[in-house]
C-alpha cells in the first residue's frame, strides 16, 4: 500500500505571495490532518478534514485554509505569506475515527524570503 | 486550553542505558496517547500508543505508561542503541479529531 505523499517537497516564496500544498492520503483513508513543524515548537495542528468537511481547526490566522476533495486528497493554502510561515508542513492521514493511528507524509519545506 | 508538555527537550544516554521521556496533558477528555519517532530529515513514525483504559503497554524495548489521574504518560526505552537517536514526540487526542503534540525530545545515544 502506497504511503502518504506530499507535493511539492520544497518551495521558496517571497513575502506577500500565496502558496498551495497538496497531500494524497493512503488509499482508503478519509481523514487528512495538517501540521506546521518548526524547531522548538513541535507539531502545531492546523486543521483536519474528513469526507470533504473540516471537523476541527487549530489556532492559526485565516490566511491558512484548506480543502478536501471527493477522492480524499487535500490541499492547504497560505495567502499573504510572512517570514514566520517558513516551516515544514506535514500532512497525516488516518481512517478517520477519534483515535486512529495517523500516518505522516514526508512534508513540504516552505521557505519565505 | 489544550496543551501537552514534554520533558526533557534533550536527552543523552550511553548505549545500553535506559531513556525516559515524560509528558503531561491538560484535557481530561484525552483518551489516546501515541508516541512518534522522527529521524533527521524523515517523517514522524508511530512507535507505540496507549489508550485510556490501559495503564501500561510494552513492545520489545519500548514501553509506555499512563497515569490518567495525574494526566501523565511516559515513554521508556531500555537497552538503547545508536539507531534510537532521533526526536521523539508525544501526543494526546482529546476526542475532537485533533492531536495535540508535545514539543519533542531529542535523544542522543552515545556509543
Interface residues (C-beta under 8 A of the other chain):
Chain A: X4 X31 X33 X35 X40 X41 X42 X43 X44 X45 X48 X50 X55 X56 X58 X90 X98 X99 X101 X102 X103 X104 X105 X106 X107
Chain B: X6 X31 X32 X34 X36 X42 X43 X44 X45 X46 X49 X51 X89 X91 X93 X95 X96 X97 X98 X99 X100 X101 X102 X103 X104
